[in-house]
Amino acid sequence: MGSTLLEALNVRVEGSGQKVLVLAHGFGTDQSVWQRILSSFTPYYRVILYDLVCAGSVNPDYFDFRRYTTLDAYVDDLLTILDTLGVDRCAYVGHSVSAMIGILASIRRPELFTKLILVGASPRFLNDRDYHGGFERGEIETVLSAMEANYAAWVSGFAPLSVGADVPDAVREFSRTLFNMRPDISLFVCRTIFNSDLRGVLGLVKAPCCIIQTAKDASVPASVATYLKDHLGGRNTIEELLTDGHLPHLSAPTLFAAKLRRALSR
C-alpha cells in the first residue's frame, strides 16, 4: 500500500540535510508550486514533496469520491507517506487546505511534527455568528455553480483573483495546474473544503505553529490568522508577508523563502 501510494502521489525526496521538511501544496496546484523556493532548503533539509490525490498531476483513477469526502482521508495519505519513508520527526509546511491536513495529522500523531508552518490557512471559510471566515453561504454556492457551468471561464477569473499580486507568470502557472485538474474532481474538492469546519479541534494541536499570512488575501481575511493564533493549542506566531494574494510561494518566492527560513529557525 505504502509504496503504491508513493508512486501514485509522485512522492519525491530532495536535498541532503539531516532534518526533514515536508512541503504540502494547496487546492488547484501540485508540488511544482514549490519549485521556485526549493533550492533555498535542499542544502539544509531532506525535503519531501508530494501531490494531493486531487491534483491534476495524479491519475484521476486514484481519486475515490466515496473516500475523499472529508479531510481525514488526505491525512491518512500524508501519514502513510511519512511512515513508508521512515520519517519519525519533521517540520511541515502546508498551504491552504494542506495547512488543515497538517493540523489534523499533528493531532493524530503529535510526536511526528516539530513545527507546523501554515500558509494561507483557514479552519472555516464560511462566516458564522461570531466568526468572520470571509464568505457567506450564497457566495460559496455561486462559486460552485460557476465551476460547474463553465470550468474554463471560472479558472480564468479565479486564478488572477487568487494570485492577487500583479505577477502574470504566477497567474499563468496557477491557471495551468487548475486546468490540469479534472473539473468534477475540482468541484468535489472545493465543496469538501468549503464544508469543512476545524475550529473545534484547533486546541488539540500541541506543535508550535507559525501562520504565514499575506497583507491581502481574497480567500482568507487577516482576522482568520489571528483566530488561528489565539485558538491553536501550542506556541503560535504570525508572520505577515508584505505582498498580496493567496499563493505567495508562487507570486513572491524570494520574499516567501526568507520568511519561511525565519519561521523554521525560531
Secondary structure by P-SEA (a helix, b strand, c coil): caaaaaaaacccccccccbbbbbbbccccccccccccccccccccbbbbbbcccccccccccccccccccaaaaaaaaaaaaaaacccbbbbbbcaaaaaaaaaaaaaccccccbbbbccccccccccccccccccaaaaaaaaaaaaacaaaaaaaaaaaaaccccaaaaaaaaaaaaaccaaaaaaaaaaaaaccccccccccccbbbbbbccccccccaaaaaaaaaccccbbbbbbbcccccccccccaaaaaaaaaaaaac
